Amino acid sequence: MTDVRMFGPKTADHPSVGQECLACHHKFKPGDYTTLISLGPGADPEEQIKAREGRVYNAVALEVHWACATGKRV
């Protein structure tokens, strides 16, 4: 995995608290550390063109726990 950025710790009022991590199916809670996993350009035709041309593009991403993505504990 290349250049993964860690976010956190989550505050109680963070919008994703209570949502499910798609890797482990546990809900995000205050204090969790997460990261974003880039999936690709999604359905946006302009972003798809940029991706095909090897240019920088805005990617669709999923939030998962840091440990789920990296195997590393904080």
GIHU-V467965 format. One record per residue. N is the residue number from 1. RES is the residue in one small letter. SS is DSSP state (~ for helix, > for strand, _ for the rest). PHI is phi as a letter, one per 40 degrees, with the letter a starting at -180 (999 if undefined). Layout:
N:RES:SS:PHI
N:RES:SS:PHI
This chain:
1:m:_:999
2:t:_:b
3:d:_:f
4:v:_:c
5:r:_:b
6:m:_:c
7:f:>:b
8:g:_:h
9:p:_:c
10:k:_:c
11:t:_:c
12:a:_:c
13:d:_:c
14:h:_:c
15:p:_:d
16:s:_:c
17:v:_:c
18:g:_:g
19:q:_:c
20:e:>:c
21:c:_:c
22:l:_:c
23:a:_:c
24:c:_:b
25:h:_:g
26:h:_:c
27:k:>:c
28:f:_:c
29:k:_:b
30:p:_:d
31:g:_:g
32:d:_:c
33:y:_:b
34:t:>:b
35:t:>:a
36:l:>:b
37:i:>:b
38:s:>:c
39:l:>:b
40:g:>:i
41:p:_:c
42:g:_:g
43:a:_:c
44:d:_:c
45:p:~:d
46:e:~:c
47:e:~:c
48:q:~:c
49:i:~:c
50:k:~:d
51:a:~:c
52:r:~:c
53:e:_:c
54:g:_:g
55:r:_:c
56:v:_:c
57:y:_:a
58:n:_:c
59:a:_:b
60:v:>:c
61:a:>:b
62:l:>:b
63:e:>:c
64:v:>:b
65:h:>:d
66:w:~:d
67:a:~:c
68:c:~:c
69:a:~:c
70:t:~:b
71:g:_:g
72:k:_:c
73:r:_:c
74:v:_:c
